[in-house]
Amino acid sequence: MILIFSRSHKIGSAVIRTICWGPWSHVGIVTPDETVIEAAWPHGVQEVDGYAFNNRASHWLSARVQVPDVSAGIRWARGQIGRPYDWTGVLGLGLHRDWQDDSSWWCSEFVEAAIVAAGR
């Protein structure tokens, strides 16, 4: 499964990178037809053109994660399209909220759940 990590010059990206102590503020899943499935504010889970995804970023990096069944992970991710962005989960991180509620997603929890659905 191919993941794509990104960041931008926007203030929200800087805040996320500062809080998480990392170089990236967003992650999505690259499909075999080069679209990206992502959980992003304000739209929630959506599938976007890979070129459009990269144009939003100031920097990006792709990485391959070995999983037993890439197709199952992509199928699961596409089944989540239309679910809302998980604002309560983001805000609840400091409150130890159960973030594995699949009614809404933020990007990293969405990608992690897709990897699990792919058998890892």
C-alpha positions as a Markdown table, in Angstrom:
| # | Residue | x | y | z |
|---|---|---|---|---|
| 1 | Met | 0.0 | 0.0 | 0.0 |
| 2 | Ile | 1.4 | 3.4 | -0.9 |
| 3 | Leu | 0.9 | 6.3 | 1.5 |
| 4 | Ile | 1.6 | 9.9 | 0.7 |
| 5 | Phe | 2.6 | 12.3 | 3.4 |
| 6 | Ser | 2.4 | 16.1 | 2.9 |
| 7 | Arg | 2.8 | 19.5 | 4.5 |
| 8 | Ser | 2.0 | 23.0 | 3.4 |
| 9 | His | 2.8 | 26.6 | 4.3 |
| 10 | Lys | -0.6 | 27.1 | 5.9 |
| 11 | Ile | -0.9 | 27.8 | 9.6 |
| 12 | Gly | -2.9 | 24.6 | 10.2 |
| 13 | Ser | -0.1 | 22.5 | 8.8 |
| 14 | Ala | 2.4 | 24.3 | 11.0 |
| 15 | Val | 0.3 | 23.7 | 14.1 |
| 16 | Ile | -0.1 | 20.0 | 13.4 |
| 17 | Arg | 3.6 | 19.6 | 12.8 |
| 18 | Thr | 4.4 | 21.4 | 16.0 |
| 19 | Ile | 2.0 | 19.4 | 18.1 |
| 20 | Cys | 3.1 | 16.1 | 16.6 |
| 21 | Trp | 6.8 | 16.9 | 16.6 |
| 22 | Gly | 7.0 | 15.7 | 13.0 |
| 23 | Pro | 7.7 | 16.9 | 9.5 |
| 24 | Trp | 4.3 | 16.0 | 8.0 |
| 25 | Ser | 0.8 | 17.3 | 8.7 |
| 26 | His | -1.3 | 15.1 | 6.5 |
| 27 | Val | -1.4 | 11.5 | 5.0 |
| 28 | Gly | -3.5 | 9.8 | 2.4 |
| 29 | Ile | -3.6 | 6.5 | 0.5 |
| 30 | Val | -2.5 | 6.4 | -3.1 |
| 31 | Thr | -4.7 | 4.1 | -5.2 |
| 32 | Pro | -3.6 | 2.0 | -8.2 |
| 33 | Asp | -5.2 | 4.6 | -10.5 |
| 34 | Glu | -3.2 | 7.4 | -8.8 |
| 35 | Thr | -6.0 | 9.0 | -6.9 |
| 36 | Val | -5.6 | 9.7 | -3.2 |
| 37 | Ile | -8.2 | 8.7 | -0.6 |
| 38 | Glu | -7.9 | 11.0 | 2.4 |
| 39 | Ala | -9.7 | 12.2 | 5.5 |
| 40 | Ala | -9.3 | 15.9 | 5.4 |
| 41 | Trp | -11.0 | 19.0 | 6.9 |
| 42 | Pro | -13.6 | 20.2 | 6.1 |
| 43 | His | -14.8 | 17.5 | 3.6 |
| 44 | Gly | -14.1 | 14.3 | 5.6 |
| 45 | Val | -13.2 | 11.2 | 3.6 |
| 46 | Gln | -12.9 | 11.8 | -0.1 |
| 47 | Glu | -11.1 | 10.6 | -3.1 |
| 48 | Val | -9.1 | 13.2 | -5.0 |
| 49 | Asp | -6.9 | 13.4 | -8.1 |
| 50 | Gly | -3.3 | 12.7 | -7.1 |
| 51 | Tyr | -2.1 | 15.8 | -9.0 |
| 52 | Ala | -4.5 | 18.0 | -7.1 |
| 53 | Phe | -3.4 | 16.4 | -3.8 |
| 54 | Asn | 0.2 | 17.2 | -4.5 |
| 55 | Asn | -0.6 | 20.8 | -5.7 |
| 56 | Arg | -2.0 | 21.6 | -2.2 |
| 57 | Ala | 1.3 | 20.6 | -0.6 |
| 58 | Ser | 4.6 | 22.5 | -0.3 |
| 59 | His | 6.3 | 19.1 | 0.2 |
| 60 | Trp | 5.3 | 15.5 | -0.1 |
| 61 | Leu | 6.8 | 12.1 | 0.3 |
| 62 | Ser | 5.4 | 8.7 | -0.7 |
| 63 | Ala | 6.2 | 5.5 | 1.2 |
| 64 | Arg | 5.2 | 1.8 | 0.6 |
| 65 | Val | 3.8 | -0.2 | 3.5 |
| 66 | Gln | 3.9 | -3.9 | 3.1 |
| 67 | Val | 0.4 | -5.4 | 3.7 |
| 68 | Pro | -1.1 | -8.8 | 2.8 |
| 69 | Asp | -4.0 | -7.5 | 0.7 |
| 70 | Val | -3.7 | -4.0 | -0.8 |
| 71 | Ser | -7.0 | -4.4 | -2.6 |
| 72 | Ala | -8.9 | -5.0 | 0.7 |
| 73 | Gly | -7.4 | -1.9 | 2.2 |
| 74 | Ile | -8.3 | 0.2 | -0.8 |
| 75 | Arg | -11.8 | -1.3 | -0.9 |
| 76 | Trp | -12.3 | -0.5 | 2.8 |
| 77 | Ala | -11.0 | 3.1 | 2.4 |
| 78 | Arg | -13.4 | 3.7 | -0.5 |
| 79 | Gly | -16.2 | 2.4 | 1.6 |
| 80 | Gln | -15.5 | 5.2 | 4.1 |
| 81 | Ile | -15.9 | 8.0 | 1.4 |
| 82 | Gly | -18.5 | 10.5 | 2.6 |
| 83 | Arg | -17.8 | 10.0 | 6.4 |
| 84 | Pro | -17.1 | 13.3 | 8.2 |
| 85 | Tyr | -13.8 | 14.7 | 9.5 |
| 86 | Asp | -13.3 | 13.6 | 13.1 |
| 87 | Trp | -13.1 | 17.0 | 14.9 |
| 88 | Thr | -14.1 | 15.4 | 18.2 |
| 89 | Gly | -11.4 | 12.9 | 17.9 |
| 90 | Val | -8.7 | 15.5 | 17.2 |
| 91 | Leu | -9.9 | 17.6 | 20.1 |
| 92 | Gly | -10.3 | 14.5 | 22.3 |
| 93 | Leu | -6.7 | 13.3 | 21.9 |
| 94 | Gly | -5.7 | 15.1 | 25.1 |
| 95 | Leu | -8.8 | 13.7 | 26.8 |
| 96 | His | -8.0 | 10.0 | 26.0 |
| 97 | Arg | -11.1 | 9.6 | 23.9 |
| 98 | Asp | -11.7 | 6.3 | 22.1 |
| 99 | Trp | -10.3 | 7.3 | 18.7 |
| 100 | Gln | -11.3 | 4.0 | 17.0 |
| 101 | Asp | -14.9 | 5.1 | 16.4 |
| 102 | Asp | -15.4 | 4.6 | 12.7 |
| 103 | Ser | -18.2 | 7.1 | 12.3 |
| 104 | Ser | -15.7 | 9.9 | 11.4 |
| 105 | Trp | -12.0 | 10.1 | 10.7 |
| 106 | Trp | -8.9 | 12.3 | 10.7 |
| 107 | Cys | -6.1 | 11.4 | 8.3 |
| 108 | Ser | -3.7 | 9.3 | 10.4 |
| 109 | Glu | -6.4 | 7.2 | 12.1 |
| 110 | Phe | -8.1 | 6.7 | 8.7 |
| 111 | Val | -4.8 | 5.4 | 7.1 |
| 112 | Glu | -4.1 | 3.2 | 10.1 |
| 113 | Ala | -7.5 | 1.6 | 9.9 |
| 114 | Ala | -7.0 | 1.0 | 6.1 |
| 115 | Ile | -3.7 | -0.7 | 6.9 |
| 116 | Val | -5.5 | -3.0 | 9.4 |
| 117 | Ala | -8.2 | -3.7 | 6.8 |
| 118 | Ala | -5.4 | -4.7 | 4.4 |
| 119 | Gly | -4.3 | -7.4 | 6.9 |
| 120 | Arg | -1.5 | -5.8 | 8.8 |
